[in-house]
Amino acid sequence: MKLSYMLGLLVVLSAIYLFIGNSDLSPLDLLHPTAIQLQVLTVSRIPKLVSILLAGMSMSVIGLIMQQLTRNRFVSPTTAGTMDSARLGILVTLMWMPAAPPLLKMLVAFAFALGGTLLFMRILEHVKFKEPIYIALLGLMVGNIISSVTTFFAYKNDLLQNVSSWLQGDFSTMMKGRYEMLYISLPLLVIAYLYANRFTVAGMGEDFATNLGLSYRKVVNIGLILVSSISAVVLITVGSIPFLGLVVPNLVTLYKGDDLRSTLPHTAVLGAVFVLCCDILGQLIIYPYQLPVSLTVGIVGSVLFLYLLVRRKADQT
């Protein structure tokens, strides 16, 4: 699919999204809006839309970067222990710095996310079997161990409900004054695009990258820092969104190939479209109530993930 078509679809869906919700607001109302309608639009609808676009683009792009660096299409922040480690960092701030501002929580979550991702990469270096599905299972095991530690200390300190709230990605609480931290992801996405060619070369292996004069470890570390920082920002602001960084990059590479510079814009736009469609579905399916976006993304993403598994098996036979 051409990028222009996806951008057009994103614009149309964004316009539709602004007029979906409990408060009555239609395009005709914008001709002579009341004070309440303007408040609904500027305080709630637009912040929710912006947060959806930023979170969708960010999580899809870092999923693509992780898959490129690990040379594994089944690796993502949710299957490599990155998000679980960030959640452990949030628990640490709740235990020792309960009054910490969101920015400090984000920095601590970033440090833990980076540590968890580096741990997974170090384990990956010592694994003899490089079958993609085994590597993904290894990442899930590492993430579950970290999650178990988080649950244990959360239960021990009576913080289980607080930590559980970070498990569900939800845009219903995104309002003016609560979503602005997501703007941190914009310069990080620009850096990801500037380093796209280096990530592509690094994904071909350390020996190949070194022979081309690339500082392999430096590029990998930059990629992991981008992944960890964006994961922390999205988790602190929105919560965890499963399958997003796993499914969207795979769908894009099916028709665009492995060149990161050309696939990255498609991945970002498709990620935003995917999350926007899932959130619209979550608002309409039991209207006037709203399902968390993590639930709708999880259901749709799991179906697409099964399709990718079946397709991969069919390609091998």
N, C-alpha and C positions, 0 to 999 in steps of 0.2 A: 504494500500500500504506500502511495506517495505521501511524503511528509505534509504537503499542502492539504491533502484530503483529511489527514488526521487533525491538523490545525483547525480546519473548517469545522470538523465534527466537535472539537473541543470548544470552539467559540459558541456553537449552537447549544451544546449541553450546558455550558456555563450560563448562557442567557436563560435557559429553561430553569436551571437550578435556583436562580434568584427569586423565582416566583412560586417555589414549592415550600410549603410549611404550614404551620397552624394559623399564623396570622394572614388575613386576607390581603393579598397584594397582587395586582395584575399589571401588565404593561401599560394599560390605559391610565392606571392610577399615577404613573410617573409624569403624566402631563400636568396634573394638578394635585400633587401629593400633600397629604396632611402631615402634621408634625410627627404623629405616631408612625406613619408609614415610612417617613424618612429615617426615623430612629431605628425601625426594624431593619431597614435596608443597610444603613451604615454601621449599626452596632452589632447586628447578628448575621445577616445574609452574606454580605461582602466578606467579613472576616472568615466565615465558614468556607466560602468558596476559595478564598486565597489560601487558607490552610490546607484544603484538599489538594489544590494544585501543587503547592510546595512539597507537601508530604508525599504525594504520588510520584512526582518527578524525582525527588531526592532518594527515596527508598529504591526505586527502580534502577537508578543510575549506580548506586553503590552495590546493588546486587550484581549488576553487569561487571563492575570493577572486580569484585570478589571472584566471580566466575572466571574472569580473564586471568587474574593473578594465580589462582589455584589450578587453572586449566581443567576445571570441573563444572559442568553445567547444572549440577545439583547442589551447589554451595551458595548460600546467601547469609545475610546477617542473622536470620532466624534459624538457620541450620548449622551455624558454625560457632555458636556460643556467644556471639557478639551482643545480642539483645539481652540474653540471660545475664551476662556479666554486667551490662549497664544497669539492669534491674537490681543486682547485688549492690552496685554503687549507690543507687537511690536508697536502699535499705540502710546502708552505712550512714548516710546523711540524716535519715529519719531517727536513727538510734543515737547518734552523737551530736548532730547539729539540727535539731528539729525545727529551729527557726531560720534555717539557712535560706537565702533568696534563691529563686529559680536558677540564676546564672551559676551560682556556686554548686547547686545540685547537678547542673549540666556538666560542669567541669569534673566533678567527682565521677559521674556516670561515664564520661568520656574516658577518664583514666582507667576505670575498671573494664570498659568495653575494649579499649586498646590492649589491656593486659590479657583479657580472655581471647581476643583474636590472635595475638602473638602466640599464646599457648597452643591454640589450634594449629597454627602454621608450623610451630615447632614439632608438634606431634605428627603432622602431615609429612614432615621431612624424613621421619624415621619409619614410616609405614611402607612395607614392601609391596602390598597389593594396592594398585592405583585404580581399581575399578571404580567408576564414578559413583555408583550407588552405595558402595561400601564406605567411601569417603564421606558421603552425606550422612550415612548412619553413624559414622564415627563422630561427626560434628554434632549430631543430635544427642549422642551419649554424653559428650562433653558438656553440652548445654543443659542436659537434664541433671548432671551431677552438680553443676553450679546452681541450677534452680532449686535443687534439693537443699543445698546449703542455705540459700536465701530463705526458703520456706521454714527450715529449722529455726534459724535465728529470729525470723519474723514471728513465728509461733511462740518462741521463748520470751520475746519482748512485747507480746500482745500487739503486734503490728501487722498481723497477717492480712487483715482487711485493707489496711493502707497500701500494702504491697500489691495485693490482688487488683486494686483499682488501676494499676499500671499495666495489667495484662490485657485489658480491653481497649483497643483503639476506638475512639468515639469523637466525632466532630460536633456533637450536639451542644457541648459546653464551650465551643470556640466563639468567643465574643471579643469585641474591642477591648484591648488591654490584656488579653490572655494568649494571643496567638503570635505576637510580634517576634518572639524568639526564633520562629521558623525562618525569618529573613536571614538568619546566620547561614542557612544552607545555600543561599544564592551565590556568594563569593566562592564557597566551597565547590559548587557545581561548575563555576567558571574555571577554577583550578583543575578540576577533573577533566574538563574539555581540553585545556591547554596541555595536559599530560597524557592525553588519550593515545597518541602514537607511541609514547614511551611504555604505557601500560600494555599496548598490543605487542611490542617487542619483548617485554618482560614475560608476557604470557607464553612465549615460545620456549622458555627454559633459561636457566642461569647461564649455561655454557654458550648458547646461541647469542643471548643478549650481551654477554661479556665480549665475545668475539666482534660484535658490532660497536664496541666502545661504550656501551651503556653501563652506568653504575647500577647494577641489578638490585642490590640491597637498598640503596637509597630510594629507587623508584618504588620498590615494594613497600617500604616503610611509609612513603608519602601516601600511597594508595590505602594502606591500613589506617593511617591517621584520618584520611578523608572518610573512610567507612565508619570508623569509631565515632568521630565527631558528629556526623550526620545522624547516626543511629541514636546517639545520646540526645540530640536536639529534638528529634521526632518523638522519642520515647517520653521525654519530659513534658512535651507540649501536647501530644495527641494520644500516646500510648502505643502498644505494639500492634502492628498490622501484618498478619501472617501471609505467607506465600507471595507477597507483592514483589519482593526482590528476587524471588525464585522463578516465577512464571513469566513475568513481563519480558525480562531479557531473553529467555528462551524463545518466546514467540517472535521477538524481533530478529534474532539470529537465524530463524528458519528462512526468512526471505531477504535478509541483509548481509548475512555472513558474519565474519569475526573481526572485521576492521572496526576498532573501537571508535575512531574518529567519525565514521559515517553512521554507525549504529547508535551512538550516544544520544543525538537529538531525537531519533525515532523512539528510543527507549524512554526518554523523559516525557515526551508527549503521550505515548501510549500508556505510561504509568499514570499520568494525570487523568486521562480518559477512563481508564479502568477503575480507579478509585472513585471518580465522579459518578460513573454509572452504578457502582455498587452502593454508594451513599444515597443516590436517588431511589434505587430499589429498596433500600432499608427504610426510607421515609414513606414510601407508597404502599408497601406490602401489608402493613397493619395500621394504616393511617387512621387516626391522627397521631398514633404513637410511632416511635422510631427505633429501629434495630441498630445496635452498634455496628460500625463499619467493619470492625474486625470479624464479626459473624458473617456478614454477606461476602466479604473478601475471602474469608476462609472457605466458605462453601463453594463459591465460584472458582476460587484458586485451586482447591483440591480436585475438582472435576478436570480443570485444565492440566493439572499436574499428572493425573492419571492418563490423560490423553498423550502427554509428552512421553510418559514411560512406555505406553503401548506403541507409540510411533517409533521410539528408539529401538525397542525390541524388534519391531517389524523391519527396520532398516538394517539390523544386524543379521537377519535371516535371509 
